[in-house]
Amino acid sequence: MSNIVIGIEGYVGSGKTSICRELLKHIPNSIILHGGNLYRGIVYAFMHSAKNIDLKNLKDSIHEVDAKKLMEDLKVEFKIENRESVVYIAGKKIEEEKLQSEDSSLAVSIAGANANSEQFYLFARHLIDQYKKVFNVIVSGRDLMKIYPNLDYHFLITASLEERVRRKMKQYGEKADYCEVKENIEKRDALQEKSGYYKTYDNTIVVDVTECKTVQESTLKVMEYIKEKDK
């Protein structure tokens, strides 16, 4: 039986990354490719290597940037460690908390709406094909149907705004201001929609996890569809 590719997209704060990690326990010989974190790594490297780049002028500065070329120029690498992809920049591993910070997340949403991603998508497609030869691949990210049209499963994870804010507050250790977190999520939602993300296709399975109390519950809702299709 050939290996499969499962695409997991989701609204900001819906828990798609946690679901992907939990799926590793249910899907044998599987790995996660965090496509979003690779893109985050590119934007992180860009903002920390270029002078006078901040959120205010990122939109103008990244408009003509080729994401794939920028990745090569800034020595952004993708590696698999403990069944998950991690990001290295110039040989140094970038911790996830830096990639997932509020500023980094908003910067990625701005870049996604304005950067030239065509070559990056081709690179990602090739990467998925290479890993599929050996593993069942769980891909987390945005615009996955355009990146990899032959997904065996395409999931869109949703949850209410209030629930997503609550989960982000928990992720940030309750240190963040509720109103600021909510505003940040609303801004990112608007940017994602402007970029054409959150789009559903004929084969898209929308899974609402608002009422799920744990990531295990959310993951089991996803697994129900996988089991049903494989019957």
PyMOL commands that set and color helices and strands:
alter all, ss='L'
color gray80, all
select helices_A, chain A and resi 16-23+35-49+55-61+67-73+96-99+102-114+118-132+144-147+161-171+178-194+215-230
alter helices_A, ss='H'
color red, helices_A
select strands_A, chain A and resi 5-10+30-34+76-81+84-89+92-93+136-140+153-158+204-208
alter strands_A, ss='S'
color yellow, strands_A
deselect
rebuild
show_as cartoon
